[in-house]
C-alpha cells in the first residue's frame, strides 16, 4: 500500500473527527485590537459587578485594576479608547465649575438628587418623651445696675480672703443671696421661686444674675447639675453672715449652729445602720460640743464625725428641737445606751434617713418652710402635707 492511500484511509476512518482540523480564518490581532479587547474586559467586569476593579481584589481583578490605571495615565491610549469608553472610565479632564448649575450637571452618581425626606428624616434617634414644659434661657439683665455693686464687693472679699471658693457638694446649698462660680463666671441667686418636691427632691425656678450682665431663670436642680460639672460655691462673708443679702444685719443675734453628725459607734445595734445621723443644735462651736462624745449618752457614748454645720441667726433652740422631732418622728432611732454609771438613756436626736434628705430638711427649717412638708419613711423622701 502506497503512502497516499494509507493516509487517505486514516482520514476516512476517523469516526470521532479527531483529524478534522481547519485552518484559522482570522488573522492575528494587531496592537490596537489587543488594546480594545483588554479594555473590553474592564468594561465587562464593571457591568457584571457594578463597580470598577479594585486593588488587591484577587489576581485577575488586580490585573484589570493595574491595566485601567495604565490606560488612564497614557493620553494616547485614552484617546484611542475614547469611543469605547461609554462609562467614562478614562475621563481625566477636570471640568470647571463656576455655578451651582455646573455642580448639579456634574453629579454623575446622583448624589445631589432631590431627597428632602432623606436629609431631614431622623432615623435610629430615640425620641425625647420627657421634655420639660419650659426651659430656662439666658437673657440681658435689664436692672443689672442693682446687682453690679454686689459682684464688685464679692470679688473684693474673695481677693482679701473674706470669702472663699469651695467645692459645690449639694443642691440645697443654692439659696437666695448666695454666690456661685459657673464655668468661670460669677453668678448671684437673686430670687428663688415656689419650692416643690419632685421625686423626693426640692426644686424651684430661680432668677440667677451673671456678672457679665445677663440673667437666667433656670431651675434649681438644673443649676446644681451644671455646678457639679464645672462650678464652685462662694462662702458667706467672714465678718457678716450674708450681710444684707438675706435680711440679716449686725443687730441680728447669732444663736448657734445646726450640725449633722455620723456615729463611729461599734455597738452591734448601731454600727450596721448606714443612714443613721444626728441632727442637733449647739450654741458653741460643733468641735467643742463633741469633744467628750464618748462620755455623753446624747452621742451614743461614742466618737462622731462632723458631716455638715450651718450657722444660724435668730433661731429658738427649743423650737428647732421640736420641729426636728416632729418632722423625722417616724424614723427616730429607738435604742437605749448606758452611761458610765450604768444609767439608761434614750437619745432622741438620731434619725434613720438619707443624708440628702436631712440636708433638705435643715434648709427647710432655716427658711421656715418645713411646716409645709413631712418625711415619708417608706419612700425615704420629703413630701407635701
C-alpha angles and dihedrals in degrees: 000000000000123000098252092051091051094051091047092054091049093054092044092050095057105115093169095049092235091145095046097106120162123200118248112271098197120071119231115285117257124227096268092052092050090051092051092046093051091048089049089059088058091050091049090052091051094048091048099046100025090234141074120262112272134214113265095014095126133301098284094041091048089052090054090047092051091046092053092048090051091051092049092053093048111075092193093055091043091052092047091051096043095105090049094047096090092153094050094241092149099043106129101159112111114226118227110237112203102156144020088262089060090050094051092043090054093052096110094165096048095241091143097048116132107277105148093153092053093049098051103029108102115219131184090011116125114237118241108242100170103054112155120246090238134019122206116245135200113239138164112282106236095195098039090133088074091059103034094088090053091056092047091050092047092052089050092049091050091050095052094039100252088122130031138202113239135176114276106241110162137028090223088069086076107097138144112286096025127126125219136176114229118185090337096311122111115231134186125210101226099170138015116200129212109316118231133184113240118178090340094310131105115244134175142165111259138201106219120186117203124207091237090069099262132111138201136200096209123153121265093244092046090056090047091053091053093046091052089056101041114354148093134204124235116226123233120269111285095226102035120030104232088338106216094339100096101027093271119132137177089271093061118102121245099221100179143266138311110215139189117209137186119212123236091196118146092202107131089226092054110028097071093054103103098180097047115128137162118225113195147151128237133183090203129053114293091236090059092043094058099042093106098034092133091062096041121088088203087070094044091256091283142095118274138205121228109236100175141340132203126198111226136201131199092359126148108225094206092051091048092053091049092050092050094048091049096045097047096026094120092055100039113136111252106201135126123229128185126220126220090275091055096250117146122239133182110204114211102193099073117097137186104225138114113275092238090057092049091051090051090051092051091053091047089052092051092048092044093236096112091097088070094060143049136199118252106208094192094053092035089224144102116261135179121265 
